[in-house]
């Protein structure tokens, strides 16, 4: 599974997508649509989602955001 930004009408929407191999072809299936990317970033929900996922897999995150 992975995240994908789907462009629709000039806006980006964040999706969780799964790849599945069927013979010689690969199909993608949208598991969840999480909403508009700009809204998720502005509200801090995207950062919270990534931090939560990192906790589940036992990894630490490094803050790479530019300093203000």
FENTALIN-V40638 format. One record per residue. PSI is psi in whole degrees, 0 to 359 (* if undefined). OMEGA is omega in degrees with one decimal (999 if undefined). Layout:
BEGIN
psi: <PSI/PSI>
omega: <OMEGA/OMEGA>
END
This chain:
BEGIN
psi: <154/166/146/142/117/122/123/120/34/359/151/131/133/130/151/125/147/137/142/126/128/93/239/354/161/129/145/140/131/120/317/142/122/349/185/131/318/323/321/321/311/322/349/1/328/316/319/321/315/317/320/316/321/322/319/328/3/32/154/145/147/129/116/17/146/145/143/*>
omega: <-179.1/174.8/175.9/172.9/180.0/179.0/177.8/178.1/179.0/178.9/178.4/178.5/-178.1/179.9/169.4/-171.8/178.3/173.1/178.0/179.4/176.1/-176.5/-178.2/-176.9/176.8/177.2/175.1/178.7/177.8/179.0/-178.9/170.4/-172.6/177.1/-179.2/-176.7/-178.4/178.0/179.5/179.7/-177.9/-177.0/-177.3/-177.8/179.2/178.3/179.0/178.9/179.7/178.9/178.6/177.7/179.1/177.5/-177.3/-179.1/175.8/179.7/174.8/178.0/173.8/179.1/-179.5/179.7/179.5/179.6/-179.9/999>
END
